[in-house]
Structure formats: C-alpha cells, structure tokens
Amino acid sequence: MDHFEDIRRTVATYVEGMARGDRAALERAFHPKASSIGHFDGGLEWEGVEKFIASCAAEAIPAEAPVPPHAIESIAVAGDTAVVRVMNVWAGLDFRDTLTLLFHEGRWQIVAKVFLHLT
C-alpha cells in the first residue's frame, strides 16, 4: 500500500471539497470528530467538522470555477498517523494548513486541521 499516494488523495479531496462546499467529499476526508482550529479575523476559531462543512458551503466557489491550486509542503508518516503541511486558497484567502491524519477503518482521515491565515 502506498500511504503517501493515499494521503495525497485525501488532501486533494479535502481541498476540492472545501472549495466547492461539497459535504460528501469533506465527510470522506474528515473523521466525524475532527476539529478545525486557528486564528481568523482577530479571534480563535475552534470548530467541529459539521460547522466547518457549513462554513465551506457558505463560501463555495461556483460550479464552473476551477478549484484553486494547492501545494503539499510535507508529509510525515509514523505508523497509522500522518502530518501534512499544505498551502491552499479558500474563499480567496491564502492558508497554510497542518493536517493530522489517522489511518482508521481502512482509509486516511483528517482528525485535526490547524490553519494559519497568511497575510
């Protein structure tokens, strides 16, 4: 099994799902108990996956628009855990996300997302 390729696919599903506000894609990418955490607009956001998915739906790009590019900066795998650093664009803003993934129930799932809004 190529864990790195599976992780890259999970990250691509996350980025596309986030951009399109695609609930099904985000539910595939995230564990149901996952959190999205970071500072934004001067405050701390600490959201469960349901609120994060709702935020993505509210900021979704038009169906005909291309998904903004993303770049994986690093992937570190240790057993059934992984940490991925990814640069991406969401709602027209640049972010660097640190994603913690767990290999669970036969697939890689994001269990925590800590984001940095780049200015």
N, C-alpha and C positions, 0 to 999 in steps of 0.2 A: 504494500500500500504506500502510495506517495503522499505522506501527510502534508508536505509543502503545497502540492497542487490542490489538494482538498481544502486547505486553509485559504489559498488564493481564491478559490471558487466561492467560499463562504464570504470572504471580504468583498468580492465583486457583487454577490447577491445583496449584501448589506448596502453597498454604495448605490447600486441601482435602485433597490427598494426604498432607500432613504430619499433619493432624488425624485422618484416617481410617486412616493407616498403609497407604495404597494404593500398592503398589510400582509398578504400571503408570503411575499418574499422576505419581509422583515421577520415574520414568525418562523420561517425556515432558518434564518441566520441567527436569531437570538434564542437563548433559553428563556422560558416564561418568567423566571425570577430575576432576569438580568436588570441592570441599572445603567443609566446614562448620567454621568456626573461631570460637572465642570462649571467654571465661572463664565457668565454671559451677562452683558448689559449691567455690570456692577454687582451682580448677585450670584449666589450659588444655586445652581440647578442640580437637583438630585431626583431623577425621575425613574419610575418603574417603566418596564417595556411598553405597557399599554399607553401611558401618557406620551412616551417618546414616539410611538407609532402615530398617535393622534397629531402630534406636532409635525411629523413628516407629511401626513395627509394634508394638513393646512397649508404647507409650503411647497406642495408638489409642483414640479415643472409640467408644462403642457405635454400631452401625449406625443406630439410630433417633435418635440425638442430633443436634441441629443443629451445623453447623460454626461454631466461634467466629468472630466478625467480625474483619475485618482492615481496615486503612486505609493506602492508599498515600500517603505524605507527599510524595514527589517522584519524578520520572522525568527523567533527563538522558540524551539520546541523542547520540552522536557517531559518525557513520558506521555501522559494524556493531557498535558497542559501546553498552552502556547501563548506567547505575547507578540502582538503585531503592532507596528507603528505605521500609520497610513496618513498621507496627505490627501485631502479631498475638499470639494466645494459643496456646500449645502446652503440653499436659499441665497445664492450669490456671494456667500462669505467663505473665506479660507479657514480650514481647520486642520489640526494635527491630532489624530485620534490614537490613543493607546487602547487596543482591544485585548482583553484577556479571554481566551477560548478554552473550552474543555471538550475533550472527545467523550461524548456521552450518547448512549443509545445508537451507536454506530455512525455518528457524524460529529463534526466540529461545530460547536455552538458558542456564540459570544455570550459570556456571563457577566462581563462588565465592560463598559465603554467610558473612558475618561478622556474628555476632549479639551483642547486648547484652541480658543478662537484667536487666530493670528490677525494682527492689525497691520 
